[in-house]
């Protein structure tokens, strides 16, 4: 409702799974996609043009009681031997990476466990109902957009008390979505997904009246076991683990049949509509290229045809030349407030090298990203005395689109907060026409961010 990016779709912002049964699960009637059989595009098997994945993390894999996949990413694996070794069965009360618990043998103190073989994770002791059927996609011929209807999502958990948090590690008598005593970063399939669980057929031919099963996948990524933390509270090693998890998920989801776009994002703060306080983000694998990503791609292709140059490369050059909207310039990344920023707080994190997706980043780029991104989140939180709600959205090149080579990976962080106690609401012009009217100049936003960064830098 607040962001034009609309990452949460018509169901409102997303929360991951909870204890309720999806008893009003949306039933996707058989034959709901009449033109499935004659749908010829996009072809899932088409090779991905120009994709050169870097090194990928090797998570420990498990299954939840209803068959959903669960993956543990370890700080030690992400950061190498200097990282802290801790398996999914580790005990947070014991220092030194004690290997005890079902997820043990991931290494001892000193963290020489980066190359430790995967171990069996703890089993999920719950008795869960069967997973709901896929939601339904309907085509809007007025806008050319698909809309996902997931009635079962009405049953999902909404701001549960801390002792019922489904993202906290499991305790005796209190099983959660994470059947381990502790974890670093965990990813699992959403129990009430807007897309998936099946990934079989491409979406139907877009035309008036078209419906299609909402294939794809929705995953939850929990940034740590600490319920009261936020991403900005994480240390640099943990931030790097999250980056590695994003990269690994991007590569794996992109390779799944029918997945056209992988979108990692975080909604932070109840004002954005977050339904769980535990620090977490989400990763959507869409069965089509969403309209915003298509727009970016079309603009980049048009720019290439007109100038022979890459659009984001020219934007970066333009911003570095002007300088006044640049918040931070690193060796591998640039943080800037865009020339025509729509939201009261908006910052883009752009790789200096042309790269399409997170899995294509080099080790040095991932390391600097973890530091730059943490600094940006802490900077945003230094603007006001209380935490600022935000949406952090990764724009990646579509997985198989023939023009994907023109799309450059970047993060867009936006917040509707325009004053200590004021939020920008998208009303008539923005919500209905998509015509934005800015409240503050991008130059003043950049200056405030630079000043806040200097303040936290001075405190550190
Ligand atoms: Zn929690």
Boltz pocket constraint, residues with backbone or C-beta under 6 A from the ligand:
constraints:
  - pocket:
      binder: B
      contacts: [[A, 162], [A, 165], [A, 166], [A, 167], [A, 168], [A, 225], [A, 226], [A, 227], [A, 278]]
      max_distance: 6.0
